[in-house]
Amino acid sequence: MDTKLTLSLDKKVIEQAKRYAKNKNISLSKLIEGYLNKVSLTERAEPEISPLVKSLSGIMDLPKGYDRKKDYGSFLAKKYKG
């Protein structure tokens, strides 16, 4: 069910958003609805993990005490040294 919402925004922002929506062939209301929907979904506790990442998860064992940041720092130092 759609509900009416009144917003107060800067006139330039509204004009730019209207042009953007027109170029995308959607209404300004749908544009804002999509944005608000996306913003509210990004606040989920756990991010969605793609099937590819899930399939790769756990295939490699690292030694105890492995310092990823230190190793990556050494890699970058060698890469940009010469």
C-alpha positions as a printed Julia matrix, in Angstrom:
82×3 Matrix{Float64}:
  0.0     0.0     0.0
  1.39    3.4    -0.96
  1.44    6.21    1.59
  1.99    9.88    0.88
  5.15   11.48    2.33
  6.04   15.16    2.4
  9.72   16.12    2.3
 11.5    19.45    2.45
 14.61   19.45    0.27
 16.88   21.97   -1.39
 15.37   23.1    -4.71
 18.56   22.28   -6.65
 18.6    18.76   -5.23
 14.98   18.24   -6.29
 15.67   19.52   -9.82
 18.73   17.28  -10.18
 16.82   14.27   -8.85
 13.94   14.92  -11.26
 16.35   15.06  -14.21
 18.06   11.88  -13.04
 14.74   10.07  -12.64
 13.57   11.25  -16.06
 16.81   10.01  -17.67
 16.33    6.64  -15.97
 12.68    6.57  -17.06
 11.3     6.25  -13.52
  9.27    8.51  -11.28
 10.92   10.55   -8.58
  8.79    8.69   -6.03
 10.1     5.32   -7.25
 13.66    6.65   -7.21
 13.36    7.75   -3.59
 11.53    4.56   -2.62
 14.32    2.47   -4.15
 16.98    4.49   -2.35
 15.25    4.23    1.03
 14.69    0.51    0.5
 18.36   -0.04   -0.32
 19.55    2.04    2.65
 17.31    0.17    5.06
 18.44   -3.22    3.73
 22.12   -2.38    4.16
 21.62   -2.18    7.91
 21.08   -5.92    8.17
 23.21   -7.64   10.78
 24.96   -9.96    8.31
 25.94   -9.04    4.76
 24.78  -11.37    2.02
 27.53  -13.75    0.93
 27.63  -14.83   -2.7
 27.61  -18.55   -3.56
 31.15  -18.26   -4.98
 32.52  -16.84   -1.73
 30.67  -19.51    0.26
 32.22  -22.23   -1.92
 35.74  -20.85   -1.33
 35.26  -20.41    2.39
 37.43  -22.69    4.51
 39.5   -24.24    1.69
 42.79  -22.93    3.04
 44.3   -23.38    6.49
 46.66  -20.7     7.76
 49.32  -21.33   10.41
 48.54  -20.31   13.98
 49.61  -16.73   14.67
 49.58  -15.78   10.98
 49.58  -11.97   10.67
 47.78  -11.05    7.47
 48.5    -7.32    7.83
 52.2    -7.87    8.38
 52.44  -10.25    5.43
 50.54   -7.85    3.17
 52.75   -4.96    4.33
 55.84   -6.97    3.38
 54.32   -7.75    0.0
 53.64   -4.05   -0.68
 57.11   -3.04    0.49
 58.72   -5.49   -1.95
 56.36   -4.5    -4.76
 57.06   -0.78   -4.54
 60.7    -0.97   -3.46
 62.32   -1.08   -6.84
